[in-house]
Amino acid sequence: LTAIALGEIALEVGLPPGVLNVVTGPGSSVGQAIVEHPGIDKIAFTGDTTTGKGIMRGAADTLKQITLELGGKSPNIVLADADLDAALRGATTGIFYGKGEVCAAGSRLLVDRAIKDEFIDKLAARTKKMVPGDPMNPKTKLGAIASKTQLERVLNYVAIGTKEGGTIVAGGHRADIGTGKGWFMEPTVFADVTPAMTIAREEIFGPVLAAIEFADLEEAIARANDTIYGLAAAVWTRDVKKAHHVARRLKAGTVWVNAYNLY
């Protein structure tokens, strides 16, 4: 709907017809036609990794330029010397902004063992205060999941995380806002997550945070880089030299320092 509204606004302000075209339809047909059409020179795609691979293959025949911004399992690293209040705000914003349906969502929270218990307790308390609501209400900070299918996918990952040994400290269930409409999910935090667990490795694309502890800086960096993705990352610390040291060693296209998802 946002894209359609943008097209309407472009016409209203006088952009000549045909300069901006909004074409709606499923990627399997409309998207594929765009990728394969010889009159289109450039494709920019944001979305699923598997789809991105298909676009890359499909664009090869016409030698199109392509830009792909695909999935992520981005690490959000909180060191023991961080401003914990700021890091708490960053951790919740990093994963729950857009209900976690954000490619760069900070879905892996790496916390120093020395502060782990305190930080996760405060994070759980903060998360429990976040209540899903009507997306059309300006005061709502946690809206609906995109579809029933996606909600079921998120709930399935929650079940897998529990089965594999993760501990839910906040959320974990479908939410009901009282209207009988929409697909809502409680913001969810898992503790006791290990790097090998499914919820620590696969993109959930929902409001589910996996908290993983680390013993020292080297382990934090190693665990942050232990992923097939390399989209984004963040580090929280009061030590500027340490922040730059970590940032240089993280294998991510974007690294924030004492912030998350701020461009």
C-alpha positions as CSV (number, residue, x, y, z in Angstrom):
1,L,0.0,0.0,0.0
2,T,2.9,2.4,0.7
3,A,4.3,1.8,-2.7
4,I,1.0,2.4,-4.4
5,A,0.5,5.6,-2.4
6,L,4.0,6.8,-3.5
7,G,3.0,6.3,-7.1
8,E,-0.2,8.3,-6.6
9,I,1.7,11.1,-4.9
10,A,4.2,11.3,-7.7
11,L,1.4,11.9,-10.2
12,E,-0.2,14.5,-7.9
13,V,3.0,16.6,-7.7
14,G,3.5,16.5,-11.4
15,L,6.0,13.8,-12.2
16,P,5.3,12.9,-15.8
17,P,3.5,9.5,-16.3
18,G,5.8,6.7,-16.9
19,V,8.8,8.1,-15.1
20,L,7.9,6.1,-12.0
21,N,6.0,2.9,-12.4
22,V,4.6,0.9,-9.6
23,V,3.9,-2.7,-10.8
24,T,2.2,-5.0,-8.3
25,G,2.0,-8.8,-8.4
26,P,3.8,-12.0,-7.2
27,G,7.5,-12.3,-7.6
28,S,7.2,-15.6,-9.3
29,S,5.5,-14.0,-12.4
30,V,5.9,-10.2,-12.3
31,G,9.2,-10.2,-10.6
32,Q,10.6,-12.9,-12.9
33,A,9.5,-10.9,-15.9
34,I,11.3,-7.8,-14.7
35,V,14.4,-9.8,-14.0
36,E,14.4,-11.4,-17.5
37,H,13.3,-8.4,-19.6
38,P,16.1,-7.1,-21.9
39,G,14.9,-3.5,-21.6
40,I,15.7,-3.3,-17.9
41,D,19.3,-2.6,-17.0
42,K,19.4,-2.6,-13.3
43,I,17.7,-4.6,-10.5
44,A,17.8,-3.7,-6.8
45,F,16.2,-6.3,-4.5
46,T,15.6,-6.4,-0.8
47,G,14.3,-9.7,0.6
48,D,14.9,-13.4,1.1
49,T,18.3,-14.9,0.3
50,T,16.9,-17.7,-1.8
51,T,15.0,-15.3,-3.9
52,G,18.1,-13.1,-4.3
53,K,20.0,-16.1,-5.6
54,G,17.3,-16.7,-8.2
55,I,17.4,-13.0,-9.3
56,M,21.2,-13.3,-9.7
57,R,20.8,-16.3,-11.9
58,G,17.9,-14.8,-13.9
59,A,19.7,-11.5,-14.5
60,A,22.8,-13.3,-16.0
61,D,21.3,-13.8,-19.4
62,T,20.9,-10.0,-20.0
63,L,24.0,-9.0,-18.0
64,K,22.0,-6.7,-15.7
65,Q,23.6,-4.9,-12.9
66,I,22.1,-6.1,-9.6
67,T,22.1,-4.9,-6.0
68,L,21.0,-7.4,-3.4
69,E,20.1,-6.7,0.2
70,L,19.2,-10.1,1.6
71,G,18.7,-11.8,4.9
72,G,20.5,-11.4,8.1
73,K,21.1,-12.8,11.6
74,S,22.8,-9.7,12.9
75,P,24.8,-9.7,16.1
76,N,24.2,-7.0,18.7
77,I,27.2,-7.2,21.1
78,V,26.9,-5.8,24.6
79,L,30.3,-5.6,26.5
80,A,30.5,-5.4,30.3
81,D,31.6,-1.8,30.3
82,A,28.6,-0.6,28.2
83,D,26.0,1.9,29.2
84,L,23.4,-0.8,30.1
85,D,20.4,1.5,29.9
86,A,21.4,2.6,26.4
87,A,22.2,-0.9,25.4
88,L,18.8,-2.1,26.6
89,R,17.0,0.5,24.5
90,G,19.2,-0.5,21.5
91,A,18.5,-4.2,22.0
92,T,14.8,-3.8,22.1
93,T,14.7,-1.3,19.2
94,G,17.1,-3.5,17.2
95,I,14.8,-6.5,17.2
96,F,11.3,-5.2,17.8
97,Y,11.4,-2.3,15.4
98,G,9.1,-3.3,12.5
99,K,8.1,-6.4,14.6
100,G,11.5,-7.9,13.6
101,E,10.5,-8.0,10.0
102,V,13.6,-6.1,9.1
103,C,16.6,-7.7,7.2
104,A,19.1,-5.9,9.5
105,A,17.3,-6.8,12.8
106,G,19.6,-7.4,15.7
107,S,18.2,-10.9,16.3
108,R,21.3,-12.3,18.0
109,L,22.1,-10.5,21.3
110,L,25.6,-11.4,22.5
111,V,26.0,-10.4,26.1
112,D,29.2,-10.5,28.3
113,R,28.9,-13.3,30.9
114,A,29.7,-10.8,33.7
115,I,26.5,-8.9,33.1
116,K,24.3,-11.5,31.4
117,D,21.9,-12.2,34.2
118,E,21.3,-8.5,35.1
119,F,21.0,-7.5,31.5
120,I,18.6,-10.2,30.5
121,D,16.4,-9.7,33.5
122,K,16.1,-6.0,32.7
123,L,15.5,-6.8,29.0
124,A,12.8,-9.3,29.8
125,A,11.0,-6.8,32.1
126,R,11.2,-4.1,29.4
127,T,10.0,-6.5,26.7
128,K,6.9,-7.5,28.7
129,K,5.8,-3.9,28.8
130,M,5.6,-3.9,25.0
131,V,2.1,-4.7,23.9
132,P,1.1,-5.3,20.3
133,G,-1.7,-3.0,19.1
134,D,-3.6,-1.6,16.1
135,P,-1.1,-0.5,13.4
136,M,-3.4,2.4,12.5
137,N,-3.1,3.8,16.1
138,P,-0.2,6.4,16.2
139,K,0.6,5.2,19.7
140,T,1.2,1.6,18.6
141,K,4.8,0.6,18.7
142,L,4.3,-3.1,17.8
143,G,2.0,-3.8,15.0
144,A,0.9,-6.9,13.1
145,I,3.0,-9.6,11.5
146,A,2.7,-9.5,7.7
147,S,0.6,-12.6,7.2
148,K,-0.9,-15.7,8.8
149,T,1.8,-17.7,7.1
150,Q,4.6,-15.6,8.6
151,L,3.1,-15.7,12.0
152,E,2.9,-19.5,11.8
153,R,6.6,-19.5,10.7
154,V,7.6,-17.4,13.7
155,L,5.6,-19.6,16.2
156,N,7.3,-22.6,14.7
157,Y,10.7,-21.2,15.4
158,V,9.6,-20.4,19.0
159,A,8.7,-24.1,19.4
160,I,12.0,-25.2,17.9
161,G,13.9,-22.9,20.2
162,T,12.1,-24.3,23.2
163,K,12.7,-27.9,22.1
164,E,16.4,-27.3,21.6
165,G,16.9,-25.9,25.1
166,G,16.3,-22.2,24.9
167,T,14.5,-20.5,27.8
168,I,11.7,-18.0,27.0
169,V,12.0,-15.1,29.5
170,A,9.4,-12.9,27.7
171,G,6.6,-13.5,25.2
172,G,6.5,-16.6,23.1
173,H,2.8,-16.6,22.1
174,R,0.4,-15.2,19.6
175,A,-1.1,-12.0,20.8
176,D,-4.8,-10.9,20.7
177,I,-5.5,-7.2,20.6
178,G,-9.2,-7.7,21.1
179,T,-10.4,-7.0,17.5
180,G,-10.4,-10.5,16.2
181,K,-8.4,-9.3,13.2
182,G,-4.7,-9.4,12.2
183,W,-1.8,-11.6,13.0
184,F,0.0,-10.4,16.2
185,M,2.9,-11.9,18.1
186,E,4.2,-11.1,21.5
187,P,7.7,-9.7,21.5
188,T,9.8,-12.7,22.5
189,V,13.2,-13.1,24.2
190,F,15.1,-16.4,24.5
191,A,17.9,-16.9,27.1
192,D,20.3,-19.8,27.4
193,V,20.7,-19.9,23.6
194,T,23.8,-21.5,22.2
195,P,25.4,-20.7,18.8
196,A,24.4,-24.1,17.4
197,M,20.7,-23.7,18.0
198,T,18.4,-23.1,15.0
199,I,17.1,-19.8,16.4
200,A,20.7,-18.6,16.6
201,R,21.4,-19.5,13.0
202,E,18.3,-19.1,10.8
203,E,16.5,-15.8,10.0
204,I,13.1,-15.8,11.7
205,F,11.9,-12.5,10.4
206,G,9.8,-11.8,13.5
207,P,10.0,-10.3,17.0
208,V,12.2,-13.1,18.5
209,L,15.5,-12.3,20.1
210,A,18.1,-15.0,20.9
211,A,20.4,-14.1,23.8
212,I,23.9,-15.7,23.7
213,E,26.6,-15.2,26.3
214,F,30.3,-14.9,25.7
215,A,33.3,-15.1,28.0
216,D,35.7,-12.6,26.5
217,L,36.2,-10.3,23.6
218,E,37.7,-12.9,21.3
219,E,34.7,-15.2,21.9
220,A,32.3,-12.4,21.2
221,I,33.9,-11.6,17.9
222,A,34.1,-15.3,16.9
223,R,30.4,-15.9,17.8
224,A,29.3,-12.7,16.0
225,N,31.0,-13.9,12.8
226,D,29.8,-17.5,13.1
227,T,27.0,-17.0,10.5
228,I,26.3,-17.3,6.8
229,Y,25.1,-13.7,6.8
230,G,27.1,-10.5,6.9
231,L,24.5,-7.7,6.8
232,A,24.8,-5.7,10.0
233,A,26.2,-5.7,13.5
234,A,26.6,-3.5,16.6
235,V,28.8,-3.1,19.6
236,W,28.1,-1.4,22.9
237,T,31.0,-0.2,25.0
238,R,32.3,3.0,26.7
239,D,35.8,2.2,25.3
240,V,36.2,3.9,21.9
241,K,39.4,2.0,21.1
242,K,37.7,-1.3,21.9
243,A,34.7,-0.4,19.8
244,H,36.9,0.3,16.8
245,H,38.8,-2.9,17.3
246,V,35.7,-5.0,17.4
247,A,34.1,-3.1,14.4
248,R,37.1,-3.8,12.2
249,R,36.9,-7.5,12.9
250,L,33.2,-8.0,12.4
251,K,32.3,-9.4,9.1
252,A,29.3,-7.2,8.4
253,G,28.5,-4.5,5.8
254,T,27.3,-2.1,8.5
255,V,28.6,-1.8,12.1
256,W,27.0,0.6,14.6
257,V,28.7,1.7,17.8
258,N,26.5,2.4,20.8
259,A,23.5,2.4,18.4
260,Y,21.4,0.0,16.4
261,N,19.7,0.6,13.0
262,L,20.4,4.3,13.0
263,Y,21.4,5.5,9.5
